[in-house]
Amino acid sequence: MKKRMHQIDLFMKYPHEVQEELFKRLITTGRNTEFGRTHGFADVHTEEQFRRLIPVSSYEDICPYIERNMAGEQNLLWPSDVKWFAKSSGTTNARSKFIPVSYEALEECHFKGGKDMLSIYCNNFPETKMFDGKGLTIGGSQQINQFDSNSESFYGDVSAVIMSNLPYWTKFVRTPTLDIALMEEWESKIDKMAEYTMQENVTSISGVPTWTIILLQKVLELKGASHIHEVWPNLEVFFHGAVAFGPYKSLFKSLIPSDQMRYMETYNASEGFFGIQYDPSADDMLLMLDYGIYYEFIPFAEIHNESPKVIGLNEVVIGEQYALLITTNAGLWRYKIGDTVQFTSIDPFRIKISGRTKHFINAFGEEVVVENAERAIAEACEKTGAQINNFTAAPKYFDKEENAAHEWIVEFERDPDDLARFAMALDETLRSINSDYDAKRYKDMALSPPIVHKAAPGTFYQWMRKRGKLGGQHKVPRLSNTREYLDEILSLLQVKS
């Protein structure tokens, strides 16, 4: 771990040299693939040529290659045989996406990211006793790839892909057993996980906050305990990712009421492992530059352009928002993953996830992104003593009688002391951090104050189950520029009432 910390220091000191060397290796490796031959990789020697000759791609653009790959063809996007695919519905559409996971991506990216997470944690807290117990991992499920009848290949949530390929010895340091961890039926899995892990000495947890909360609540219910340290007295860290932690901080503190409990953020997606919280006192992540991923960035104003302006790591500016563009050692070439990031530092390069390229509200020119919403929700909870399980928001359009507004559905674990005051704090925070929203709210001329609906506990769980999106990589969409999700959930509230 100490040796690895020296290597991390090296890419922090020489970020551009590391990325340039990686770029050349990726181009050379992909030269004789079908994609490389089609796009003239043999003529690409510089990053400028790369941007000119290889188009920016979405999932729809590379889907034909992936479908052929899943049917058994190889050497299409990447030269080594690809036998695993990370299944992700994302939050942008209902259709499943299958992201190729090569051997190189597993070893040099996903596994390396997991090791670095532990290395950085131990470097920050050398007195840790984490290895005296077991790590609880909340993962998804995997299955045989039915699209390929001639060879054995698989797909599943990225967490399941990783767990299925971990070395044999890891079974002695993690919990629950793989047969439980990879169960497909989510509700039965939560019950089994709780029953199994509550007997273990759990010292760390890795997972998505929303689903981790459900598991912790089930463990407390089964044990009749008032807080988690009564069950796992040696639990010391929660490694979390996928959704912003801010809105859940209060709820976790009530479930694990200890000042000694630590929380560490990671940025691990189906497409790769991108970031790890390096400084425990900061709410950003170090961009990991030596994982076989070459980074480019699309400025926020260019995101929806057909031929967007693209910049390199050497041109990014602190505070600006960028769509993330990646080229990887699994054959994703200049691929838009759908996330937006914001740089908090450029020496070293540190980032925060600010949202999704398709998840925002800009119905009236207010440009509210996910980061704005999560910060405002967290502030409103702080001011009213509330704790939340989930939320979503969408525009309410003008009609003859009323002005436009933003409409929110919030499921509380603990109700605010005053729902109207919660809505006011939400509005005030949005106005203070987003000048476009503030301008539209001026004297209620374009936007009226937000409308906040209180959802009963379990509403979002019921909605996700109805959509077949329980567990794994599935997340509740925070913001939408249409009312599709909002109206579906509102109809559930009306049925309940």
C-alpha positions as CSV (number, residue, x, y, z in Angstrom):
1,M,0.0,0.0,0.0
2,K,2.9,2.4,0.8
3,K,4.4,1.6,-2.6
4,R,1.2,2.4,-4.3
5,M,0.9,5.7,-2.5
6,H,4.2,6.7,-4.1
7,Q,2.8,5.9,-7.5
8,I,-0.3,8.0,-6.8
9,D,1.9,10.8,-5.8
10,L,3.7,10.4,-9.1
11,F,0.6,10.9,-11.3
12,M,-0.5,13.8,-9.1
13,K,2.8,15.4,-9.8
14,Y,3.0,14.5,-13.5
15,P,-0.7,14.3,-14.6
16,H,-0.3,15.3,-18.3
17,E,2.7,13.0,-18.9
18,V,0.8,10.1,-17.4
19,Q,-2.3,10.7,-19.5
20,E,-0.2,11.2,-22.7
21,E,1.6,7.9,-22.2
22,L,-1.7,6.2,-21.6
23,F,-3.3,7.7,-24.7
24,K,-0.4,6.4,-26.9
25,R,-0.8,2.9,-25.3
26,L,-4.5,2.8,-25.9
27,I,-4.2,3.9,-29.6
28,T,-1.5,1.4,-30.2
29,T,-3.4,-1.4,-28.6
30,G,-6.7,-0.7,-30.4
31,R,-5.0,-0.2,-33.9
32,N,-5.9,-3.6,-35.3
33,T,-9.5,-3.9,-33.9
34,E,-12.3,-3.4,-36.4
35,F,-13.1,0.0,-34.8
36,G,-9.4,1.0,-35.0
37,R,-9.1,0.0,-38.7
38,T,-12.4,1.7,-39.6
39,H,-11.3,5.0,-37.9
40,G,-7.7,5.1,-39.1
41,F,-5.9,4.6,-35.8
42,A,-2.7,3.9,-37.8
43,D,-2.7,7.6,-38.7
44,V,-3.3,8.9,-35.2
45,H,-0.1,10.0,-33.5
46,T,-1.2,13.0,-31.5
47,E,-4.2,14.0,-29.3
48,E,-5.2,16.6,-31.8
49,Q,-5.4,14.0,-34.6
50,F,-7.4,11.8,-32.3
51,R,-10.0,14.5,-31.8
52,R,-10.2,15.2,-35.5
53,L,-10.4,11.6,-36.7
54,I,-12.4,9.8,-34.1
55,P,-16.0,11.0,-33.4
56,V,-17.5,11.5,-30.0
57,S,-19.7,8.5,-29.3
58,S,-22.8,7.7,-27.3
59,Y,-24.1,4.2,-26.4
60,E,-26.3,4.2,-29.5
61,D,-23.3,4.8,-31.7
62,I,-21.3,1.8,-30.4
63,C,-24.3,-0.4,-29.7
64,P,-23.9,-2.4,-33.0
65,Y,-20.3,-3.3,-32.0
66,I,-21.4,-4.4,-28.5
67,E,-24.3,-6.5,-29.8
68,R,-21.9,-8.4,-32.1
69,N,-19.5,-8.7,-29.2
70,M,-22.2,-10.2,-27.0
71,A,-23.1,-12.6,-29.8
72,G,-19.5,-14.0,-29.7
73,E,-17.5,-11.9,-32.2
74,Q,-14.2,-10.5,-30.8
75,N,-11.6,-7.9,-31.7
76,L,-14.3,-5.3,-32.5
77,L,-13.7,-2.5,-30.0
78,W,-10.8,-4.1,-28.0
79,P,-8.3,-6.8,-29.0
80,S,-8.5,-9.1,-26.0
81,D,-11.5,-11.4,-25.6
82,V,-14.4,-9.8,-23.8
83,K,-16.4,-12.3,-21.8
84,W,-18.1,-9.9,-19.3
85,F,-20.6,-7.1,-19.7
86,A,-21.8,-4.6,-17.1
87,K,-25.5,-4.2,-17.5
88,S,-26.7,-0.7,-16.7
89,S,-30.1,1.0,-17.3
90,G,-28.6,4.2,-16.1
91,T,-31.2,6.8,-15.3
92,T,-31.6,8.3,-18.8
93,N,-33.8,5.8,-20.5
94,A,-35.5,2.5,-19.8
95,R,-33.5,0.3,-22.2
96,S,-30.6,-1.7,-20.7
97,K,-27.0,-0.8,-21.7
98,F,-24.3,-3.5,-21.8
99,I,-20.8,-2.1,-21.2
100,P,-17.9,-4.4,-22.2
101,V,-15.6,-5.2,-19.3
102,S,-12.2,-6.5,-20.6
103,Y,-9.6,-8.4,-18.5
104,E,-7.5,-5.2,-18.6
105,A,-10.4,-3.1,-17.4
106,L,-11.0,-5.5,-14.5
107,E,-7.4,-5.7,-13.4
108,E,-6.1,-2.2,-14.2
109,C,-9.2,-0.2,-13.4
110,H,-11.9,-1.7,-11.2
111,F,-9.6,-3.9,-9.0
112,K,-6.9,-1.3,-8.9
113,G,-9.6,1.2,-7.8
114,G,-10.7,-1.0,-5.0
115,K,-7.1,-1.5,-3.8
116,D,-6.4,2.2,-4.0
117,M,-9.5,3.0,-2.0
118,L,-8.1,0.8,0.8
119,S,-4.6,2.2,0.3
120,I,-5.7,5.8,0.6
121,Y,-8.0,5.0,3.6
122,C,-5.1,3.3,5.4
123,N,-2.7,6.1,4.6
124,N,-5.2,8.6,6.2
125,F,-6.0,6.3,9.1
126,P,-3.0,4.1,9.8
127,E,-4.5,3.0,13.2
128,T,-7.4,1.3,11.4
129,K,-8.6,-2.1,12.6
130,M,-10.7,-2.7,9.5
131,F,-8.8,-5.9,8.6
132,D,-9.7,-7.5,11.9
133,G,-13.2,-8.1,10.6
134,K,-15.1,-8.4,7.3
135,G,-16.2,-6.1,4.6
136,L,-19.9,-6.1,3.8
137,T,-20.5,-5.5,0.1
138,I,-23.9,-4.8,-1.3
139,G,-23.9,-5.8,-4.9
140,G,-26.2,-6.6,-7.8
141,S,-26.7,-9.8,-9.8
142,Q,-25.2,-11.6,-12.8
143,Q,-26.4,-14.2,-15.3
144,I,-25.2,-16.1,-18.3
145,N,-25.2,-14.1,-21.6
146,Q,-28.0,-15.7,-23.6
147,F,-27.0,-13.8,-26.7
148,D,-24.0,-16.0,-27.2
149,S,-24.8,-19.7,-27.7
150,N,-21.3,-20.8,-28.5
151,S,-19.2,-19.6,-25.6
152,E,-19.5,-18.8,-21.9
153,S,-19.9,-15.1,-21.2
154,F,-21.9,-13.2,-18.6
155,Y,-23.5,-9.9,-17.8
156,G,-24.7,-8.2,-14.7
157,D,-24.4,-5.1,-12.5
158,V,-20.8,-3.9,-12.4
159,S,-20.6,-4.8,-8.7
160,A,-21.6,-8.4,-9.6
161,V,-19.1,-8.5,-12.4
162,I,-16.4,-7.4,-10.0
163,M,-17.4,-9.8,-7.2
164,S,-17.7,-12.7,-9.6
165,N,-14.1,-12.2,-10.7
166,L,-12.4,-11.5,-7.4
167,P,-9.6,-13.9,-6.3
168,Y,-10.6,-16.9,-4.2
169,W,-9.0,-15.6,-1.0
170,T,-11.4,-12.6,-0.8
171,K,-14.2,-14.9,0.4
172,F,-12.4,-15.0,3.7
173,V,-12.5,-11.2,4.2
174,R,-15.9,-10.3,2.8
175,T,-19.5,-11.0,3.6
176,P,-22.1,-12.3,2.7
177,T,-21.3,-15.4,0.7
178,L,-21.4,-14.9,-3.1
179,D,-24.6,-17.0,-3.5
180,I,-26.4,-14.5,-1.3
181,A,-24.6,-11.4,-2.6
182,L,-25.5,-12.2,-6.2
183,M,-29.1,-13.2,-5.7
184,E,-31.4,-11.6,-8.3
185,E,-34.6,-11.2,-6.4
186,W,-33.8,-8.0,-4.4
187,E,-36.3,-8.3,-1.6
188,S,-35.3,-11.9,-0.7
189,K,-31.7,-10.8,-1.0
190,I,-32.0,-8.0,1.6
191,D,-33.6,-10.5,4.0
192,K,-30.9,-13.1,3.5
193,M,-28.1,-10.5,3.6
194,A,-29.4,-9.2,6.9
195,E,-29.8,-12.6,8.5
196,Y,-26.3,-13.7,7.4
197,T,-24.3,-10.5,8.0
198,M,-25.7,-9.7,11.4
199,Q,-23.8,-12.7,12.8
200,E,-20.5,-11.4,11.4
201,N,-17.9,-8.9,12.7
202,V,-18.5,-6.3,10.0
203,T,-15.9,-3.5,10.1
204,S,-16.6,-1.9,6.7
205,I,-19.5,-1.5,4.3
206,S,-19.3,-0.8,0.6
207,G,-22.4,0.2,-1.4
208,V,-25.0,2.7,-2.6
209,P,-26.4,4.8,0.3
210,T,-30.1,4.3,-0.7
211,W,-29.9,0.4,-0.7
212,T,-27.4,0.4,2.3
213,I,-30.0,2.2,4.4
214,I,-32.6,-0.5,3.6
215,L,-30.2,-3.2,4.6
216,L,-29.2,-1.5,7.9
217,Q,-32.9,-1.0,8.8
218,K,-33.6,-4.6,8.2
219,V,-30.6,-5.7,10.4
220,L,-31.9,-3.4,13.2
221,E,-35.4,-4.8,12.8
222,L,-34.2,-8.5,13.0
223,K,-31.8,-7.8,16.0
224,G,-34.2,-5.5,17.8
225,A,-31.3,-3.0,18.1
226,S,-31.5,0.7,18.4
227,H,-28.4,1.5,16.3
228,I,-25.9,-0.4,14.2
229,H,-23.0,-0.3,16.6
230,E,-25.1,-2.6,18.9
231,V,-24.9,-5.2,16.1
232,W,-21.4,-4.4,14.6
233,P,-19.4,-2.6,17.4
234,N,-16.3,-2.5,15.2
235,L,-17.8,-1.0,12.1
236,E,-15.6,2.0,11.3
237,V,-16.1,3.0,7.6
238,F,-18.7,3.2,4.8
239,F,-17.3,3.4,1.3
240,H,-20.1,4.9,-0.7
241,G,-20.8,6.0,-4.3
242,A,-23.4,6.3,-7.1
243,V,-25.5,9.0,-5.4
244,A,-24.5,12.1,-3.5
245,F,-24.1,11.4,0.2
246,G,-25.1,14.9,1.6
247,P,-28.9,14.3,1.7
248,Y,-28.4,11.0,3.6
249,K,-25.8,12.1,6.1
250,S,-28.3,12.9,8.9
251,L,-30.0,9.5,8.5
252,F,-26.7,7.6,8.6
253,K,-25.8,9.4,11.7
254,S,-29.0,8.3,13.4
255,L,-28.4,4.7,12.3
256,I,-24.7,4.8,13.3
257,P,-24.5,7.5,16.0
258,S,-20.8,7.6,16.5
259,D,-18.3,10.4,15.9
260,Q,-15.7,7.6,15.1
261,M,-17.6,6.4,12.1
262,R,-16.0,7.4,8.8
263,Y,-17.4,7.9,5.3
264,M,-15.4,7.8,2.1
265,E,-16.7,8.6,-1.4
266,T,-15.8,6.7,-4.6
267,Y,-16.7,7.2,-8.2
268,N,-17.0,3.8,-9.7
269,A,-19.4,3.3,-12.7
270,S,-20.1,0.5,-15.2
271,E,-17.7,2.2,-17.6
272,G,-14.8,2.5,-15.1
273,F,-13.4,3.6,-11.8
274,F,-12.7,7.3,-11.9
275,G,-12.3,8.9,-8.5
276,I,-11.6,8.4,-4.8
277,Q,-11.9,10.8,-1.9
278,Y,-8.3,11.6,-1.0
279,D,-8.7,14.1,1.8
280,P,-11.2,13.0,4.5
281,S,-12.0,16.7,5.3
282,A,-12.9,17.6,1.7
283,D,-16.1,16.6,-0.2
284,D,-14.3,16.0,-3.5
285,M,-12.4,13.1,-5.1
286,L,-9.0,12.7,-6.7
287,L,-9.3,12.0,-10.4
288,M,-7.4,8.7,-10.9
289,L,-5.2,9.1,-13.9
290,D,-3.4,5.7,-14.3
291,Y,-6.3,3.3,-14.6
292,G,-6.2,2.8,-18.4
293,I,-8.6,5.7,-19.0
294,Y,-7.9,8.7,-21.1
295,Y,-10.0,11.7,-20.2
296,E,-11.5,14.5,-22.3
297,F,-14.2,17.0,-21.3
298,I,-17.1,18.8,-23.0
299,P,-18.0,22.2,-21.6
300,F,-21.5,22.4,-20.3
301,A,-22.7,24.9,-22.9
302,E,-21.6,22.4,-25.6
303,I,-23.2,19.3,-24.2
304,H,-26.1,19.1,-26.6
305,N,-24.3,20.2,-29.7
306,E,-24.0,17.6,-32.5
307,S,-20.3,18.4,-32.8
308,P,-19.3,19.7,-29.4
309,K,-16.1,21.5,-28.6
310,V,-13.9,19.1,-26.6
311,I,-11.0,20.0,-24.3
312,G,-8.2,18.1,-22.6
313,L,-7.2,17.9,-19.0
314,N,-4.8,20.8,-19.5
315,E,-7.6,23.2,-20.4
316,V,-10.1,22.6,-17.6
317,V,-11.1,25.4,-15.2
318,I,-12.0,25.2,-11.6
319,G,-15.8,25.7,-11.0
320,E,-16.9,25.0,-14.6
321,Q,-19.1,22.0,-15.4
322,Y,-18.0,19.4,-18.0
323,A,-19.5,16.3,-19.5
324,L,-17.1,13.4,-19.0
325,L,-15.6,11.9,-22.1
326,I,-13.6,8.7,-21.7
327,T,-11.4,6.4,-23.8
328,T,-10.8,3.1,-22.0
329,N,-9.0,-0.2,-21.9
330,A,-12.3,-1.9,-22.6
331,G,-12.8,-0.3,-26.0
332,L,-14.9,2.7,-25.2
333,W,-13.5,5.3,-27.6
334,R,-14.4,9.0,-26.8
335,Y,-17.5,7.8,-25.1
336,K,-20.0,10.1,-23.3
337,I,-20.9,8.3,-20.0
338,G,-23.7,10.8,-19.2
339,D,-22.2,12.3,-16.0
340,T,-21.1,15.9,-15.5
341,V,-18.2,16.9,-13.2
342,Q,-16.8,20.0,-11.7
343,F,-13.2,20.6,-10.9
344,T,-12.5,21.8,-7.4
345,S,-8.7,21.7,-7.9
346,I,-6.2,21.4,-10.8
347,D,-3.1,20.7,-8.7
348,P,-3.8,17.9,-8.1
349,F,-6.9,17.3,-10.3
350,R,-9.9,16.8,-8.0
351,I,-13.5,16.6,-9.0
352,K,-17.1,16.5,-7.7
353,I,-19.9,14.8,-9.6
354,S,-22.4,17.6,-10.5
355,G,-25.1,15.6,-12.3
356,R,-26.2,13.9,-15.4
357,T,-26.2,15.3,-18.9
358,K,-29.8,14.4,-19.3
359,H,-30.9,15.0,-15.7
360,F,-31.5,18.7,-14.9
361,I,-34.4,21.1,-15.0
362,N,-34.1,23.8,-17.6
363,A,-37.8,24.3,-18.6
364,F,-37.6,28.1,-18.1
365,G,-33.9,28.9,-18.4
366,E,-33.1,28.2,-14.8
367,E,-30.5,25.4,-15.4
368,V,-30.9,23.6,-12.1
369,V,-28.5,20.6,-12.0
370,V,-28.4,17.6,-9.7
371,E,-25.7,19.1,-7.5
372,N,-27.9,22.2,-6.8
373,A,-30.8,20.0,-5.9
374,E,-28.9,17.7,-3.5
375,R,-27.3,20.7,-1.8
376,A,-30.6,22.4,-1.4
377,I,-32.3,19.3,0.0
378,A,-29.4,18.7,2.5
379,E,-29.7,22.4,3.7
380,A,-33.5,22.2,4.1
381,C,-33.0,19.0,6.1
382,E,-30.4,20.6,8.3
383,K,-32.7,23.6,9.0
384,T,-35.9,21.6,9.8
385,G,-34.5,18.5,11.5
386,A,-35.6,16.3,8.6
387,Q,-34.1,13.1,7.3
388,I,-34.9,11.8,3.7
389,N,-35.0,8.5,2.0
390,N,-35.4,9.8,-1.6
391,F,-36.6,12.6,-3.7
392,T,-37.3,13.7,-7.3
393,A,-38.3,16.9,-9.0
394,A,-39.7,18.2,-12.3
395,P,-41.2,21.4,-13.8
396,K,-44.8,22.4,-13.4
397,Y,-45.7,24.4,-16.5
398,F,-47.6,27.6,-16.8
399,D,-51.4,27.4,-17.1
400,K,-54.2,30.0,-17.3
401,E,-54.6,30.1,-13.5
402,E,-51.1,29.6,-12.1
403,N,-47.5,30.5,-12.7
404,A,-44.8,27.9,-13.4
405,A,-42.9,26.2,-10.6
406,H,-40.7,23.3,-9.6
407,E,-42.6,20.4,-8.2
408,W,-40.9,18.0,-5.7
409,I,-41.7,14.7,-4.1
410,V,-39.7,13.9,-1.0
411,E,-39.9,10.7,1.0
412,F,-38.9,11.5,4.6
413,E,-37.4,9.1,7.1
414,R,-38.0,11.8,9.7
415,D,-40.5,14.5,8.9
416,P,-39.4,18.2,8.9
417,D,-40.7,20.2,11.9
418,D,-42.6,22.3,9.3
419,L,-43.1,21.3,5.7
420,A,-43.6,24.9,4.6
421,R,-40.4,25.9,6.2
422,F,-38.6,23.0,4.5
423,A,-39.9,24.2,1.1
424,M,-38.8,27.7,1.9
425,A,-35.3,26.6,2.9
426,L,-35.1,24.5,-0.3
427,D,-36.1,27.6,-2.3
428,E,-33.7,29.9,-0.5
429,T,-30.7,27.6,-1.0
430,L,-31.4,27.2,-4.7
431,R,-31.7,30.9,-5.1
432,S,-28.4,31.5,-3.3
433,I,-26.4,28.9,-5.3
434,N,-28.0,29.3,-8.8
435,S,-28.2,32.8,-10.2
436,D,-30.4,31.6,-13.2
437,Y,-32.9,30.1,-10.8
438,D,-32.8,33.2,-8.6
439,A,-33.5,35.4,-11.7
440,K,-36.6,33.3,-12.6
441,R,-37.8,33.5,-9.0
442,Y,-37.5,37.3,-8.9
443,K,-40.8,38.6,-7.5
444,D,-42.4,35.3,-8.7
445,M,-42.5,36.6,-12.2
446,A,-41.4,33.4,-14.0
447,L,-41.3,30.8,-11.3
448,S,-43.5,30.6,-8.1
449,P,-42.1,29.0,-5.0
450,P,-41.5,25.2,-5.2
451,I,-44.3,22.8,-4.5
452,V,-43.3,20.0,-2.1
453,H,-45.3,16.8,-1.7
454,K,-44.5,14.5,1.2
455,A,-44.4,10.8,0.2
456,A,-45.2,8.0,2.7
457,P,-42.2,5.7,3.6
458,G,-41.7,3.1,0.9
459,T,-43.2,5.1,-1.9
460,F,-40.0,5.2,-4.0
461,Y,-39.3,1.6,-3.3
462,Q,-42.7,0.7,-4.5
463,W,-42.2,2.8,-7.7
464,M,-38.8,1.3,-8.4
465,R,-40.3,-2.2,-7.9
466,K,-43.1,-1.5,-10.3
467,R,-40.6,-0.4,-12.9
468,G,-38.5,-3.6,-12.3
469,K,-35.6,-1.4,-11.1
470,L,-34.8,-2.7,-7.6
471,G,-31.2,-2.9,-6.3
472,G,-27.9,-3.0,-8.1
473,Q,-27.1,0.0,-10.2
474,H,-30.6,1.4,-10.3
475,K,-31.1,4.9,-8.9
476,V,-34.1,7.2,-8.5
477,P,-33.7,10.1,-11.1
478,R,-33.2,13.2,-9.1
479,L,-34.3,15.7,-11.7
480,S,-36.1,15.5,-15.0
481,N,-37.0,18.1,-17.6
482,T,-40.3,16.3,-18.2
483,R,-43.0,15.1,-15.8
484,E,-42.9,11.4,-16.7
485,Y,-41.4,10.2,-13.5
486,L,-43.1,12.8,-11.3
487,D,-46.6,12.0,-12.6
488,E,-46.1,8.3,-12.1
489,I,-45.1,8.8,-8.5
490,L,-47.9,11.3,-7.9
491,S,-50.4,8.7,-9.1
492,L,-49.0,6.3,-6.5
493,L,-49.6,9.0,-3.8
494,Q,-53.1,9.5,-4.9
495,V,-53.8,5.7,-4.8
496,K,-52.5,5.6,-1.3
497,S,-54.5,8.6,-0.1
